[in-house]
Amino acid sequence: MKLLTTNTQLLIIGLYSLLITISCQEKNTQVDSTSTTNGYSISGSVANPNATMVYLVNTANKRVDSSKVTNNSFLLKGSIGEPNMYNLVFDTSTPSYAILLENMAFNVLMNDSDVLITGGDLNTKLATYKRDEAIANAQRLSVLKKFSLATITDKELLFSLDSISQLETEYAVSFIEKNKDNVLSSMAIAAVSLPLEDLIALTERTKNAKNSQLINTLTTTIAVLQKAEDDKIAAEEKAAAKRKVYRVAAPQFSGESLSGTNLALASVLKGNKAVLVDFWASWCKPCRMVTPEIKYIYQQYNKLGFDIITVSEDRTQAAWRQGIQEDNMLDWNHIYDNQMTIASQFGARAIPHMVLIDKDGKIIKDKISVNQLKKELAIIFK
């Protein structure tokens, strides 16, 4: 069971008292909170005694509905097209209150600093999403506090923070997929910072979405991030050319392969022009989302002299083997990284983390993205 925040508890208590007071007044205004046949109804109670009018305002700041406030209560009824965000604005200096409106019944309780909105399918989903986000932030603060009190190590801190971030990303991606046909998906994309590879994968997963706003938001966001990454790559290449940066030798490692034998990086490098070391785990949703692209790249360049070693950071070998089977990644090399030994050598504190190595065993690019990988391989195998 998830607990309400202190502010929300105080809001409910205060507004519940207000409703009791209102109901005892002689001139009480009865509010019908049932849904209209083909439209919305917003039954509201406000703690501001000076408010006399309430307005429903759309995202273009245009008033679309209004109601008198009588005995601290109001009722708005009407009809809209597609569900969208609106604002409730009063004729006083009180702040506006956002409401995700659809043609359903809503109840709204407000004071000067907070609002409690119930009703509406999408509003309920959004409230649950925000509540889970708050829980994740509380978990993050708890871990940071433990680290400040020296009850956990720096490695445990990084692992915990990475796990929380991975879960947040997985939850956000799942939420967007489940709501691809309504406005919640595009709202979530605008609110969270998903990596470029995750957004590209989402485009494929939501290509049949009925919500055109989602497609537009994905397209725009991907274009902005792609340009930023292209500019970053160009700047790095220009700076490297000026500095004449020489490649650093990659740590030489070995580990247990799927067959149970010892597999070394040196043996995979033999006869190849480039090898990708991909730090991965079956529990890492962003890692698995880019697997289809990695498979395509492997098929494109493998016969030309490109190979992959996937280094697993799974907690158990059973999970490692199952993840490889599920994602059909048996074509290339796999190593189980017990106790994150290999990851530590490469400074891989979070996954996904990919490193591209040349035929001489030197690092071409550390923490390389899928797009950067494509560009580097295109140069090597041109």
Secondary structure, 3 states (H helix, E strand, C coil): CCCCCHHHHHHHHHHHHHHHHHHHCCCCCCCCCCCCCCCEEEEEEECCCCCCEEEEECCCCCEEEEEECECCEEEEEECCCCCEEEEEEECCCCCCEEEEECCCEEEEEECCCCEEEECCHHHHHHHHHHHHHHHHHHHHHHHHHHHHCCCCCHHHHHHHHHHHHHHHHHHHHHHHHHCCCCHHHHHHHHHCCCCHHHHHHHHHHCCCCCCHHHHHHHHHHHHHHHHHHHHHHHHHHHHHHHHCCCCCECCCCEEEECCCCEEEHHHHHCCCCEEEEEEECCCCHHHHHCHHHHHHHHHHHHHHHEEEEEEECCCCHHHHHHHHHHCCCCCCEEEECHHHHHHHHHCCCCCCEEEEEECCCEEEEECCCHHHHHHHHHHHCC
